[in-house]
Amino acid sequence: MTRRRTPRVSVIRLTTGHTARTLHHPYSREPMLTLDFGATSLLITTAGPATNRDVEFARQLAREATRFARTLERTFHALPHDQRTAA
């Protein structure tokens, strides 16, 4: 990832759990990705027609989500069997 150019003002932490899920809404004009955490949802979409920057952001999001999933899988499989819980 590239270094941030603007200072971070605030951080919102949403933790996964049994109610967390992701949804893709493939609307033709403005596709939308929803990260749903029960009472809180985060919607990601474009500000208008898709641009090259939107496509690059989506690809970066997919890369980082893949890295996140791989890290979780390694962490989960490193746990003793009696500490693993099913979803």
Secondary structure in CASP SS format (residue, H / E / C, confidence):
PFRMAT SS
TARGET T0000
AUTHOR 0000-0000-0000
METHOD secondary structure of the structure
MODEL  1
M C 1.00
T C 1.00
R C 1.00
R C 1.00
R C 1.00
T C 1.00
P C 1.00
R C 1.00
V C 1.00
S C 1.00
V C 1.00
I C 1.00
R C 1.00
L C 1.00
T C 1.00
T C 1.00
G C 1.00
H C 1.00
T C 1.00
A E 1.00
R E 1.00
T E 1.00
L E 1.00
H E 1.00
H E 1.00
P C 1.00
Y C 1.00
S C 1.00
R C 1.00
E C 1.00
P C 1.00
M E 1.00
L E 1.00
T E 1.00
L E 1.00
D E 1.00
F E 1.00
G C 1.00
A C 1.00
T E 1.00
S E 1.00
L E 1.00
L E 1.00
I E 1.00
T E 1.00
T C 1.00
A C 1.00
G C 1.00
P C 1.00
A C 1.00
T C 1.00
N H 1.00
R H 1.00
D H 1.00
V H 1.00
E H 1.00
F H 1.00
A H 1.00
R H 1.00
Q H 1.00
L H 1.00
A H 1.00
R H 1.00
E H 1.00
A H 1.00
T H 1.00
R H 1.00
F H 1.00
A H 1.00
R H 1.00
T H 1.00
L H 1.00
E H 1.00
R H 1.00
T H 1.00
F H 1.00
H H 1.00
A H 1.00
L C 1.00
P C 1.00
H H 1.00
D H 1.00
Q H 1.00
R C 1.00
T C 1.00
A C 1.00
A C 1.00
END
